[in-house]
Amino acid sequence: MWDGEYAVGLQHLKSYEYLPVECEQMQLISDRISRVYSDSLEETVKSLLQSLGKVNRPYLTAVEEKLLSVVELEYGNEITQIY
């Protein structure tokens, strides 16, 4: 079960034969997920973010991108209020 935030260095991603640009894309996706993830989120939203974090490719599909964007829009105000 995914219950926290994990940082993965780019050097570890390279062991999976990802190109440097793909590693950067994966890092951007990870950063976006980390910015909105919180223990106070609804269980469904947490599950969605956890699933997106487990995607084993350097991009999101159109539907995955839309879902993440909706979560970012919905919880974006909460993020800026915390900081």
N, C-alpha and C positions, 0 to 999 in steps of 0.2 A: 504494500500500500504506500502511496506517495503521500507523505505527511509533512513535507518541509521544502526548503529551497536548497537546491544543489547547484554548485558552480562547476562547470566542466570546462577545463582548459582546451584551447584549440588544438594543442598537441595531441590530446586524447581523441579528438574527432578525426584527426588525420589517420589514425590507425584503422579507420573504417574506409579508407580510400577516398575520402571526400576531397574535392579540390579546394584550394584556399578560399575562393569566392563562395563555395557552398558552405564552408565552415562559418564564414561571416554571416551568411543568410540564416543559418541555424542559430547563431548567437543572437541575431536581431529578433527572431521569433521567440527565443527563450527570454530575452529582455522584456519583450512586450507582455508575455505571460506573467513574468515575475512582478511587473509593475502593477498588475491588477489582482494578482492572487492574494488572498487574505483568509484567515480562519473565520472571519465573520461573513463570508459569502454564503449564499444559499448552496445547499448540497449539490444541486443540479449544476450550478455554475462551476463549483469546485471540480466536479467530475469532468465537465467539459474541458476545463483548463488542463486538468491532469492528462486527459486523453490527447489533447493537442501537444502537450509536452512530451508525450511518448512517440509522436510521429517520427518515423525513422527515415525521413527524407528532408532535403534542404529547402522545402517550399511547402506552402499550404495550398490545398485545392481552393477553387473559387468559393465553395460552400464553407470550408473551414475558415477562410479569410473573412467572409461575411460574419460568421459566428463570433470570431475573435473581435472584429470591429464593433459589433453590437455590444459585447461585454465591455470593451474599452469605452464606448460612448455612455453606456448605462452607469458604469462605476467610475468614470473619469473625474467627476466632481468630488467624489469621496477621496480619491487619490490626492487631488490637489489640496483638499482641506486638511489632510493629515500632515502634509509638509508645509 
